Each structure stands twice: as structure tokens, then as C-alpha cells.
Amino acid sequence: MASTEFLVAGLGNPGPKYAGTPHNAGFDVVDRLAATAGCRLRKRLWFRAAAVSARIEGINVCLMQPLTYMNRSGYAVASWVRYYRLPIERMLVVVDDIDRPLGTMRLRGGGGSGGHKGLRSIIEQLGSDAFPRLRIGVGRDRDGGDVVRHVLTPFSCRENACFQKALDAATQAVGCLLKEGLAAAMNRFNGVVVATEESHGEDSPALDFGQTAQ
């Protein structure tokens, strides 16, 4: 793969059983970035991940999806960071967040796991929580049901329309971070309701994707 200047790791669970579920929000954002860049993730068995290099906003970015299942995400991410000697501030982890309303997101430069098992695994494996992360709100079950069932069950059609808009906005947030830095992306996207179940909105502006290296 091309030299890595930045790592975007989207968390989720591999396999068709989990495709399209709230817990795979990180996978979905990485898929969008790869598709727009015209590249395709491939399995990297040594790292226990699917990954590809892409040129985004003038930066050589590794797009990664750990294939270790959510609660062991740290093994893949830490292996990559150590192999390429990448400073952890030069990575972004994208995850779902049940404590944020559907249609919202939040960027932070560090902090604890907030109970998210994927983030917890990464923090444990890196020995640090000082890495940026983008949390995409997926809300909680309105009927107060089981949290695990909620994040592993696809949204209703109406909720999914909102979720897709949030994923598109999250993709734009990643581009902003790469182009203008974390502070600018936080100022632009934090605290903004990017979609509601009733919203229709307009298409997001395109990112600047250069040539890709497989």
C-alpha cells in the first residue's frame, strides 16, 4: 500500500448479517469514502482488516474496517498504527453512538470510550485515548428495548432515510478534518442536527478526491 499519512478506521461487524445496522455506521462511512475515491477495500489478513489507500484532500489516507468484530477492533487498528509508526493524532475512528440522537454527530480529539466496546478495545491496545473520534448518533430504542438488539437491527425506512443523510454528512466531516484540521471540523459539524426523520435537505458538496493507490 502507499505510504500512510492518515488513518480513518470505521468500526463495525463484518458479514452480511450486520450490514445496514446502526452498529456499522463506521463501516458505512468508510465505504462511502472509498466509493467516492473510486477504490475498493481488500482484506489485509496480517492486520485482520479490510483496507485501501486513497488520495483525499491531498493526503494519503488509509481507509480501514477492522474484521475482528466490534469488541476486538483495537487489534487491527493498533497493528496498523505500530507497523506504519503513525502518530495516533493522525488517525480518526468513526463509530456509532446510542447516546446521541439519530441525525447528529460529534467530533472529539480524545477522551474515554463512553461505554463503546470498539473504542474501549482501541484504547486498551494503544494504551492511550488521545486520538480523534467521530461519533454518529443512532439513538436508542424508543420503546426502551434492549440496546444490543437496537444497534444490530436495521432502522425502519423512515429512520434509515435520516441515518443515510447523517452518514453523508459524516463523510463530509471527515473531508473537512483532512483538509482544514480537527478544530475546523469540530466548529462546523459539532452541535448541528444534520438530518431528522422528516427532513429532505439538499445534496452535500463533493469532496476533493485525487488518484487512488490500491
N, C-alpha and C positions, 0 to 999 in steps of 0.2 A: 504494500500500500504506500501511497505518497506520504511524505513527512506530515505529521500531525501538529498543527498549531493550536487546535482547539478541539475538545471532545464534547459532543452532545449525546448524552445517554438517555434514551427514553425507556422507562420501565414498564413492564407488563408481564404477561404469561404467554409462553409460546403455544402454538397449536390452534386449530380451527375452533375448538371448544370455547376458547376465550376471546376469539375475535369479535370486535364490536362491543365489548363490555366496558363499563366505566373504568375498571381497573387497568385497562390497556390504553389509557389516554396518552401515556408517554410513547408507546409503540406507534400510536396513530400520528402523533406529531412528527416523529422521525420518518415515518412512511411518506408524509406529505413533503417534507424537506427533500427526501431522496427522489420522489417522483418529479418535483419541480426542477430539480437539478439534472434530471434525465439519467439517473443512475439507479442501480439495484443492489440492495443489501445481499450479501452472501455469507454463508456460515464460515466462521473462523474458529475451528474446533479447539485450537490451543487456548483461545481466550474464552471459550464457552459463550460465544456471542455471534450475532449476525451484524456485519459492519460493512461500511463502504466509505471511501474518501470522496469528498465533494468540494468544489470551489464555491464558497458562498460569501458574498460581500467582500471579495478579495482575500479571503482567508481559507487555508487548507483545513477543512473540518472533517473529523471522523464522526460519522453518524452510526450509532450503536444501539442494538437491542440485546440486552443480556438474555441468554436462553436457559438460564439456571432456575427459572421460576422466581417470582417476586421476592420471596423472603431470603434468597441467596444471591441477589443482584450484585452485592458487593464483590463477590469473587471475580466476576467478569470485569467490572469497572476497575477494581484495584489492579488486576493483572495488566490491563491496558495502560493505566497511568504509570505503573512502575516500569513496564517494558519500554515505553517511549519517554520515560523521565519527564512526564508532563506535570507542571505545577498545578495543584488542584484548583487554584483560582482560574485556570484556563479550561475549566470544564463546566458543563451545565447539566444537571439532572432534571428530567421532566417527569412529573408524577401526577396521579390523581389525588384529590383531596376531598374527603367526605365532609369536612368541617367548613368548607366554603360552598356557597350556593352555586347551583348549576348556572353557567353563563358568566362566571367570574374567574379570575386567576390572580396569582400573586408571585412576584419575583422577590427573592431574598439572596443576600450574599453569603449566608451561612445560618447556623442555628441547629437546634435539635431535630429529631425525627418527627416529633409531633405524633408519635404512635404509628407512623407509616413503616411497615416492615421492610420495604425496599430501601428506604432512606436509612433505616437503622442498620441494615446489613452493610451498606456502603460506608457509613460512619465507623462501624466496627472494623472493617477490613482496611480502611485508610488510616484509622487512628486519629481522625480529625473530622470536624463538622464544618470546617471553614471553606466550603465550596458552594457556588451558586446553585440555586434550585428554582424551578418554575412549577408551581402547584396549580393544577387546573381543577376548578370546583366541579364536583359531581353530585353534591348534596347528599342528603340521607333519605332513606325510605320514608315517604310521607305518612305511612301507617305505623311507623315505629318498628318496622320489622328488623330482621337480622342483618347486621352490617355486611357480613361476608356474602350473603345471598344478594344483597343490593348491588355490591360492586362487581359481582360475577354474573349479573343478569342484564341483558341488553335493555336499553331505555325503550320506552314507548315511542311511537312515531313522532309525537309532538315534542317530547323531551329530546329525542335524538336530533331533531332539526336544530334545537338550541345548542346541543352538545357539538354538532358539526361546526356551527358558527364560532363557538368558543375554541375549537381546535384550530380553525383557520386563523383566528386572532392570535392564538398562542404561537403559531408558526411565524406570524409577523413579529411577535415579540422576540423570538429567537433571532430573526434577522436584524432587528433593531439593536439587540445586545451585541451582536457580532460587528455591526457597522459603527455604532455610536458608544458602546460600552454599557456596563450594567446600570450605572446611575441614570443614564438617559432612558433606558428601557423601563426601569422602575418608575420613573417620573411619568412616563407616557402610559403605562399599562396598569400599574397598581391602583386599586380602588375603582376601576372602571368596570361597569357591567357591560360586557361585550355582546351579550345576547340574552334574550328572555324567551320563554316559550311562545310568546305572542309576536316577537319581533321578526322582521323580514330583512331589514337592513340592506346595505349595498355591498358589492364585492370589495374585498380588501385589495390594496395596491400590490403589485407584483414585487417580489424580491429580486435582487441582482444576483443571479446565479451565473458563474463563469463555467469554463470547461471542467469536466469531472475526471478524476483518475480512479479507475476500478481497483 
